[in-house]
Amino acid sequence: MTLKSDITNTRDPKEIPEVAEDGAYVHGFFLEGAAWELGRGSEQGYLTDMVLKDLHPELPVMHVTAVTRQEHSKVGLYECPVYVTTARGGTYTFTAHLKMESEEEKLVLQWILAGVALFMAPE
């Protein structure tokens, strides 16, 4: 089993009318090293270069579900570590798979070198 994370196009959790049928809706994550471009309509957004002076942009509501490893494709996804605090290290929680703008393998290296991670409590 592994966790599948789909980022919705909803920034305000109050706009989600009901509890998820499978998994859970989670909000309150902050990005470091990147920003998030919202998708259009039902299309999911993707990672983008960070905006100057916006060090920890808030991620929209995330839908997290458990799936088998065979069902989960990692093509076009960045394996983003999720930490409790910006101290990283021992505060590691899980790995979120965030959609990239394209499926090129070199984009993964861009996000790794930028130190992109998610945090539950930015400082």
HELIX and SHEET records of a PDB file:
HELIX    1   1 PRO A   13  GLU A   15  5                                   3    
HELIX    2   2 GLY A   89  THR A   91  5                                   3    
HELIX    3   3 GLU A  105  LEU A  113  1                                   9    
SHEET    1   A 3 THR A   2  ILE A   7  0                                        
SHEET    2   A 3 MET A  62  VAL A  67 -1                                        
SHEET    3   A 3 ALA A  24  VAL A  26 -1                                        
SHEET    1   B 4 PHE A  30  GLU A  32  0                                        
SHEET    2   B 4 ALA A 117  ALA A 121 -1                                        
SHEET    3   B 4 LEU A  77  THR A  85  1                                        
SHEET    4   B 4 TYR A  92  LYS A  99 -1                                        
SHEET    1   C 2 ALA A  35  GLU A  37  0                                        
SHEET    2   C 2 TYR A  46  THR A  48 -1                                        
END                                                                             
